[in-house]
Amino acid sequence: MEREWNKVASEGGGDYNDITWKCEEQPELEGTLKSKKSGVGKFNQNVYVVETEDGAEYTVWATTVIDNKLGGVAEGSYIKIVFLGLKSGKGTARYKDFDVFVAAGEAPAAGEAPAAVPAATTEDKVETTTEKKVEETATVAETETETKEESPVTVEDEEDDVPF
């Protein structure tokens, strides 16, 4: 007798898919963010499912970096995740670093997805950092000048403080 079968979903958040994205082997993953699930697996991780243009669905197991960058992106957005390699964190800790991009004009209707921030070039970053340091230096100099102008010390003031 031939039986008919029904697939059983996992208890941790449903049926997520067969292919896990291995960032070391495939440093870029591009496609549509199909779904987000939380509390999956024995460590209650977040999982993102990305469908590529060829129809393959990849499971992206979240890290802190992935959650911080991809967590606010709306389902249905066309995204690209780029593995930047292992980075040194506090102490001896190492972590996987990623960039996440949302395609301009590819996100769902207004209000459903956060606005994408254009990627800054190295020149933009250097210019911004330099401008910030100049502003900080100017602020410190202004504060020092104001302090000197507000409380001038005179010889008479110093003589009053002498204990003899």
C-alpha positions in Angstrom: 0.0 0.0 0.0 1.4 3.4 -1.1 1.3 6.1 1.6 0.9 9.8 1.3 3.3 11.9 3.3 3.1 15.4 4.9 6.2 17.2 5.8 6.6 18.1 9.5 8.0 21.6 10.4 10.6 22.0 13.1 9.5 23.1 16.5 11.9 26.1 16.7 10.2 28.4 14.2 9.0 26.5 11.2 10.4 25.2 8.1 13.5 27.2 7.1 15.3 25.4 4.3 18.1 23.1 3.3 21.1 25.3 2.3 23.0 27.1 5.1 25.1 30.0 3.8 28.8 29.4 4.4 30.4 32.8 4.3 34.0 31.6 4.1 33.2 29.6 0.9 30.8 32.1 -0.7 31.7 35.6 0.7 28.8 37.3 -1.0 25.1 36.4 -0.8 22.6 38.4 -2.9 18.9 37.9 -3.1 15.5 38.7 -1.6 15.1 38.6 2.2 12.2 36.0 2.3 11.8 35.7 6.1 13.2 36.2 9.5 12.7 33.8 12.4 13.8 34.0 16.0 14.3 31.4 18.7 15.6 28.8 16.2 17.8 25.9 17.3 19.2 24.9 20.6 20.8 28.4 21.1 17.5 30.3 20.2 19.2 32.2 17.4 17.7 34.4 14.7 17.6 33.0 11.2 17.2 34.9 7.9 16.2 33.2 4.7 17.5 34.7 1.5 16.3 33.6 -1.9 18.8 34.1 -4.7 17.8 34.9 -8.4 18.2 31.2 -9.3 15.5 30.3 -6.7 17.8 28.7 -4.1 16.9 29.6 -0.6 19.8 30.1 1.9 19.6 30.0 5.6 21.7 32.8 7.2 22.3 32.0 10.9 22.6 35.3 12.7 25.6 36.7 14.5 25.5 39.9 16.5 26.9 41.8 13.5 24.3 40.2 11.1 21.4 41.0 13.6 22.6 44.6 14.1 22.8 45.2 10.3 20.0 43.0 8.9 17.6 43.1 11.8 15.9 46.3 10.6 15.6 45.4 7.0 12.1 44.5 5.8 11.2 41.1 4.4 10.9 41.4 0.6 13.9 43.7 0.3 16.6 42.8 -2.2 19.8 42.6 -0.2 23.5 41.7 -0.4 25.6 40.4 2.5 29.3 40.6 2.2 31.7 38.7 4.5 34.6 40.9 5.4 36.6 38.3 7.3 37.5 37.7 10.9 38.2 40.8 13.0 39.7 41.3 16.4 37.3 42.3 19.1 37.9 43.1 22.8 40.8 41.2 24.3 41.5 38.0 22.3 38.0 37.6 20.9 37.5 37.4 17.2 34.3 37.8 15.3 33.0 37.6 11.7 32.4 41.0 10.2 29.8 41.7 7.4 28.5 44.5 5.3 24.8 44.5 4.5 23.4 46.4 1.5 19.8 47.1 0.4 19.2 47.6 -3.3 18.1 51.2 -4.1 14.5 51.1 -5.5 14.2 47.4 -4.7 12.8 47.6 -1.2 9.1 47.2 -0.5 6.7 50.2 -0.5 7.6 53.3 1.5 7.2 52.8 5.3 7.9 49.1 5.2 11.7 49.2 5.0 14.2 51.5 6.6 16.0 54.0 4.3 19.2 52.6 3.0 22.3 54.6 3.9 24.6 55.0 0.9 28.0 53.4 1.4 30.7 56.0 2.2 33.9 55.9 0.2 37.2 55.9 2.0 37.7 59.5 1.0 34.3 60.4 2.6 35.4 58.6 5.8 38.8 60.4 5.9 37.2 63.8 5.2 34.5 63.2 7.9 37.1 62.1 10.5 39.4 65.0 9.7 36.5 67.5 10.0 35.4 65.9 13.3 38.9 66.2 14.7 39.2 69.9 13.6 35.8 70.6 15.2 36.8 68.9 18.5 40.1 70.8 18.5 38.3 74.1 18.0 35.8 73.3 20.7 38.6 72.5 23.2 40.4 75.7 22.3 37.2 77.7 22.7 36.5 76.1 26.1 40.1 76.9 27.3 39.8 80.5 26.1 36.4 80.9 27.8 37.7 79.5 31.0 40.7 81.8 31.1 38.5 84.8 30.2 35.9 84.0 32.9 38.2 83.5 35.8 41.4 85.6 35.5 43.9 85.0 38.2 45.7 88.1 39.5 48.7 88.4 41.8 46.5 89.8 44.6 44.3 86.6 44.4 47.4 84.4 44.8 48.7 86.4 47.8 45.5 85.8 49.6 45.8 82.1 49.4 49.3 82.0 50.9 49.1 80.4 54.4 51.7 82.7 56.1 
